[in-house]
């Protein structure tokens, strides 16, 4: 009965973690380019009371084993594309594909994001394309993007080439491209908050778009919506709540059985 108490307790803890993940998904239902998560579990060690065996030791076709509960194994992020939402802002960009933008962090570390809601910051070098936190957006060469022209005439092509129209309406290329990269294992990326990801050995080395066989299209004046489906998360929440209740019932039943056994002396 003590085993049942701890086993059911592990189940309650697992369902609490499930609710935590669901709550985070629901909290980010309106976060630009947010990717929903799901949690995966593994069963814990088993106590083998009797092993399967064949003659001459004695015939037993199956094992007699009792498990010790469940543990959280991983949180997996679903990188399914969110739907494009038109904003009319020329500094908003949507990636139709699996690529990531490159961002330079405060200590020179390179981060990656799907959030294309960029801004312009005035610097010594001129008008620099940055994130909402002021981190520079990088081009395909890993350099900050400087926009030394009127932003009302900014144009970014589907392959990420940055250009503008002069007074005569002629399109002039700046020679810069929005820096896009791919990862072999996107689930290996480490989420750091603020819509940013950090590369890890598990994710593999970032592959620049111009070296990759994959193709992504840049859509200007659009942003990527969160891929969280509210109804789906609410159904998962109900299932997790019921599983939590069932595990609590198992603890209650085990406690009642222990109480009955304890009262046998009376």
DRENRODREN-795711 format. One record per residue (C-alpha): residue in three letters; x, y, z. Coordinates in steps of 0.25 Angstrom, whole numbers, padded with zeros to 4 digits, always signed. Each point is the difference from the previous one (the first is absolute). Example, Ala and Ser with C-alpha at 12.3 -4.5 7.8 and 13.67 -1.06 7.14 Angstrom:
ala+0049-0018+0031;ser+0006+0014-0002;
! end
This chain:
unk+0000+0000+0000;unk+0012+0009+0002;unk+0004-0002-0014;unk-0014+0004-0005;unk+0001+0013+0008;unk+0013+0004-0007;unk-0004-0005-0013;unk-0013+0008+0000;unk+0008+0012+0005;unk+0009-0001-0012;unk-0012+0000-0009;unk-0006+0013+0007;unk+0014+0007-0002;unk+0000-0004-0015;unk-0014+0005-0002;unk+0004+0013+0007;unk+0011+0002-0010;unk-0009-0003-0011;unk-0009+0011+0005;unk+0012+0009+0001;unk+0003-0002-0014;unk-0014+0002-0005;unk-0001+0013+0008;unk+0012+0005-0007;unk-0005-0003-0013;unk-0013+0007+0003;unk+0007+0012+0006;unk+0007+0001-0014;unk-0012-0001-0009;unk+0003+0014-0005;unk+0015+0000+0000;unk+0006+0002-0013;unk+0006-0013-0006;unk-0002-0007+0013;unk+0002-0015-0002;unk-0009-0009+0009;unk+0006-0011+0009;unk-0004-0014+0005;unk+0006-0008+0011;unk+0004-0014-0002;unk+0001-0010+0012;unk+0007-0014+0003;unk-0003-0010+0010;unk+0009-0002+0011;unk+0008-0013+0005;unk-0008-0013+0002;unk+0002-0010+0012;unk+0001-0014-0006;unk-0007-0009+0010;unk+0001-0012-0010;unk+0007-0002-0013;unk-0005-0007-0012;unk+0007-0014-0002;unk-0001-0013-0008;unk+0003-0014+0004;unk+0008-0006+0007;unk+0000+0012+0010;unk-0015+0000+0000;unk-0010+0005-0011;unk-0005+0015+0002;unk-0004+0007-0013;unk+0000+0014+0005;unk+0007+0009+0011;unk-0006+0004+0013;unk+0004+0015+0001;unk-0006+0012+0007;unk+0004+0014-0005;unk+0003+0012+0009;unk-0007+0012-0008;unk+0004+0010-0011;unk+0010+0011-0002;unk+0001+0011-0010;unk+0009-0003-0011;unk+0000+0012-0010;unk-0008+0012-0005;unk-0001+0000-0015;unk-0003+0013-0008;unk-0009-0001-0012;unk+0006+0009-0011;unk-0012-0001-0009;unk-0001+0014-0006;unk-0010+0010+0005;unk-0010+0007-0009;unk+0005+0013-0007;unk-0007+0013+0006;unk+0001+0012-0009;unk+0004+0013+0008;unk+0004+0010-0011;unk+0013+0003+0007;unk+0012-0001-0009;unk+0009-0004+0011;unk-0009-0013+0003;unk+0005-0013-0007;unk-0006-0014+0000;unk+0008-0012-0004;unk-0007-0010-0009;unk+0009-0012+0003;unk+0009-0006+0011;unk+0010+0011+0001;unk+0004+0009+0011;unk+0005+0015+0001;unk+0013+0002+0006;unk+0001+0010+0012;unk+0012+0006+0007;unk-0002-0001+0015;unk+0006+0011+0010;unk+0013-0008+0002;unk+0002-0003-0015;unk-0006-0014+0001;unk-0009-0004-0012;unk-0014-0003+0003;unk-0011-0005-0010;unk-0015+0004-0001;unk-0012-0002-0008;unk-0006+0013+0005;unk+0002+0010-0011;unk-0006+0012+0007;unk+0012+0009-0002;unk+0003+0015+0003;unk+0010+0011-0003;unk+0010+0005+0009;unk+0009+0013-0002;unk+0014-0004+0002;unk+0014+0006-0004;unk+0000-0008-0012;unk-0014+0005-0004;unk-0014-0006+0000;unk+0002-0015+0005;unk-0011-0011-0001;unk-0002-0006+0014;unk-0010-0008+0008;unk-0009+0006+0010;unk+0011-0002+0011;unk+0010+0008-0009;unk+0008-0012-0004;unk+0006+0001-0014;unk-0006-0008-0012;unk+0011-0006-0008;unk+0001-0002-0015;unk+0005-0013-0007;unk+0015+0005+0003;unk-0003+0001+0015;unk+0001+0015+0000;unk-0011+0010+0005;unk-0009+0006-0010;unk+0001+0015-0002;unk-0012+0007-0008;unk+0006+0013-0004;unk-0013+0004-0008;unk-0014+0004+0003;unk-0007-0012+0005;unk-0013+0003-0007;unk+0007-0005-0013;unk+0006-0013+0007;unk-0003-0012-0008;unk+0005-0014+0003;unk-0002-0011-0010;unk-0004-0014+0002;unk+0014-0005+0001;unk+0003+0010+0010;unk+0008+0011-0009;unk-0001+0014+0006;unk-0003+0011-0010;unk-0007+0014-0001;unk-0006+0008-0010;unk+0006+0014-0004;unk-0007+0012-0004;unk-0002-0005-0014;unk-0006-0013+0005;unk+0012-0008-0004;unk+0003-0012+0009;unk+0014+0001+0006;unk+0006-0012+0007;unk+0008+0002+0013;unk+0008-0013-0002;unk-0005-0005+0013;unk-0009-0012+0003;unk-0007-0004+0013;unk+0008-0011+0006;unk-0008-0013+0000;unk+0006-0013+0006;unk-0006-0014+0001;unk+0003-0011+0011;unk+0000-0015-0002;unk-0007-0002+0013;unk-0009+0012+0004;unk-0004-0007+0013;unk+0014+0001+0005;unk-0001+0015+0000;unk+0000+0006+0014;unk-0011+0010+0003;unk+0005+0012+0007;unk-0012+0008+0001;unk-0003+0013-0008;unk-0004-0008-0012;unk+0015-0004-0001;unk+0007-0013-0002;unk+0015-0004+0003;unk+0007-0011-0008;unk+0005-0012+0007;unk+0008-0012-0004;unk-0013-0008-0001;unk-0006+0009-0010;unk+0012+0000-0009;unk+0008+0011-0007;unk-0009+0011-0006;unk+0000-0001-0015;unk-0001+0013-0008;unk-0012+0001-0010;unk+0010+0001-0012;unk+0007-0013+0004;unk-0013-0008+0003;unk-0009-0008-0010;unk-0012+0005+0008;unk-0008+0012-0005;unk-0007+0011+0008;unk-0007+0012-0005;unk-0001+0014+0007;unk-0013+0007+0001;unk+0001+0014+0003;unk-0011+0007+0008;unk-0004-0013+0006;unk+0003-0006+0014;unk-0001-0015+0004;unk-0011-0003+0010;unk+0001-0010+0011;unk-0003-0014-0004;unk-0007-0003+0014;unk-0014-0006-0003;unk-0009+0005+0012;unk-0010-0011-0001;unk+0010-0011-0001;unk+0007+0005+0013;unk-0013+0001+0007;unk-0003-0015-0003;unk+0014-0003+0005;unk-0002+0008+0013;unk-0013-0008+0003;unk+0007-0013-0002;unk+0012+0004+0009;unk-0010+0005+0010;unk-0007-0014+0000;unk+0013-0008+0001;unk+0004+0009+0012;unk-0013-0003+0007;unk+0002-0015-0003;unk+0014-0001+0006;unk-0005+0008+0012;unk-0011-0011+0001;unk+0011-0010+0000;unk+0007+0006+0011;unk-0013+0002+0008;unk-0003-0015-0002;unk+0014-0004+0004;unk-0002+0008+0013;unk-0013-0006+0003;unk+0006-0014-0002;unk+0011+0003+0009;unk-0010+0005+0011;unk-0008-0013-0001;unk+0013-0008+0002;unk+0004+0009+0011;unk-0013-0003+0007;unk+0001-0015+0000;unk+0007+0000+0013;unk-0012+0006+0007;
! end
